[in-house]
Amino acid sequence: MPAEMRYFDTAKILVRGGDGGNGCVAFRREKFVAHGGPAGGNGGRGGHVWIVADGSLNSLRTFRKQIHFRAKPGGHGQGSKCEGKAASDLRVNVPPGTVIKDAETMEVLAELVKHGDQAVIAKGGRGGRGNASFKSSKNKTPQLAEKGEAGQELWLELELKLVADVGIVGCPNAGKSTLLSVVSNAKPKIANYPFTTLTPNLGVCEQDFETVVFADVPGLLEGAHDGVGLGKEFLRHCERCRILLHMVDGSSKDPLGDYHAIVNELSLFSPRFGSKPTVIGFNKMDLPEAQENWEVLKAEFEKSGLPVFPLSTATGEGVVNVVRKVRDIMKELPEEDLQSIIPPTGKLGGSNYGHGKQDYEDFAIEEMLHERTWIIHGEGLERFVQMTNWQYFESVKRFQKVLDVSGLSQELQKRGIKNGDTVIIGDLEFEWDDDFSLAHMYEKWLDTERKPLGSSRWPHPV
C-alpha cells in the first residue's frame, strides 16, 4: 500500500488480562510454636488492561505492528501467609474518538472521545487462595490451594471517528483540501486531479480570536454508501461533526447534480447527516465556467434554504465569509458535550472479573448421546474447575461436594448418565463413576496423579 494511503482508522487487536497468582500450601514450622497451623498465602491478582485516550495520537497506526496486548500475571502466594504481588496494569493508548467493540458480537464496549478518558476492557484474574484461607473449625489443617483465575481475553475491533467541528464534504477535486490549507496551517496534498486526498486531514482555523476544527474527508462518489470510491471508508469521520461544509465544484458540467448526489449518499449512509446544519460553498469562482454556472444555478441552490457562498479557494476570495458563517451557526447551536461511553469497572482492588458469590446452580447440560458425552455449561462451575489444583486430594473432595451442592450430580443421574460416560466442564474432561466413596476417589486420584504430592524424605527428589 502506498505510504500516502496508510491512514489507519480501523484495527483489530487481542487483549488479555493477567492471570492471578496461585495460592500456596504451607504450614508454620517454628521453634517453640506448637501446632503452627496452615500458613499458605494467597496469590496476587493479574493486571488489568486499560484503553486510554491519548490526545497526541491521530490514527491507529501503532496497531499495525503490534496487535497482542497481555497484562502480567500476579505473583504466587508463599509460606508465612505471604501474599503474592498484584501485577501492574497495562495501558493501551488510542486517539480520542475511538470506538471499542467486541470483535465477536460487535457490541460497543467503550467509546473514548476526550483526552485522558480510560476504560478497563480486560480484567485480570483474582489470585488463588492458599491453605490458610481454607482453615475452619472442621478442617484445621487443610491441604489444598487454588490456582489463579485466568484473565479475560477477547478480540477487539477499534474504529476511529475524528472529533471535529466542521466536516468538509464534496465530490473529488472540488477544492476541499485547498480550503483546509487556506483556513489552517494543515498541509494536505493538493493537485488538479480526482482523489488527490486519500486520507482524512484535520486543520485548526483561528480567526477573530476563535478556534474552529475542520476535517477534510476524501471525495465522495455516487454509490459511496455501497463502497464505491473511498467515501465509505471515511464517512464515519463526519458523524461527530457539528456542521457540514459542502464544497461544490463550480466548473463541473453539472454542479447541481453533483450536490444532490452527495446529499443522497450522506443520507443513505446515516440519517444523522440530514439533521446537521449545512453550509454550501460554490468553489472555483476564479474560472469563467464557474462564474457562468453560478449565474444560472444561484437561484436553484438558494431554493434549498441553506446558506450558499461563492468562493475561490485558489485566490482566497469569499473564504472569510464562509468561515464566519460557520462560526455564527456554531454559536447558535447548543453546547454539545461529547460523552465517553465507559463501562463500570466495579471493584478492581483484588477482585476477579466476575467476582462476587459464585452461582454454581446456574448451569446447562448439553447431551451428546451418540458419543455418550455430557457437556456442562456454566460460568461459576467452569471458573471453579479452572481454579482447582488437582495435585491435592482435598481439591478432589471439594469438587465432588460442589457437584452435589449445585445439583449437577443429581441432574445427570436423573437424565440417565452411566459409568464410563464422558463429562466435560470447561477444560476438564473426566469419566463418570457412580462410586463416590473416599477410598475409591483416592484410588482414582492416585492413578491420575501417579503419586501424592510431597515426600517423607528430605531433600525432595527432583
Secondary structure, DSSP 8 states (H G I E B T S, - for coil): --GGG----EEEEEEE----------B--BTTBTT--B----------EEEEE-TT--SSGGGGT--EEE-------BTTTB-------EEEEE-TTEEEEETTT--EEEEE-STT-EEEEE--------GGGG--SS-SS----B------EEEEEEEE----SEEEEESTTSSHHHHHHHHSS------SSTT---S-EEEEEEETTEEEEEEE-----TTGGGT-TTHHHHGGGGTT-SEEEEEEETTSS-HHHHHHHHHHHHHHH-GGGGGS-EEEEEE-TTSHHHHHHHHHHHHHHHTTTS-EEE-BTTTTBTHHHHHHHHHHHHHHS-------B-------SS--TT-SS--TT--EEEEEGGGTEEEEE-HHHHHHHHHB-TTSHHHHHHHHHHHHHHTHHHHHHHTT--TT-EEEETTEEEE--S---HHHHHHHHHHHHSS-SS-SSSS---
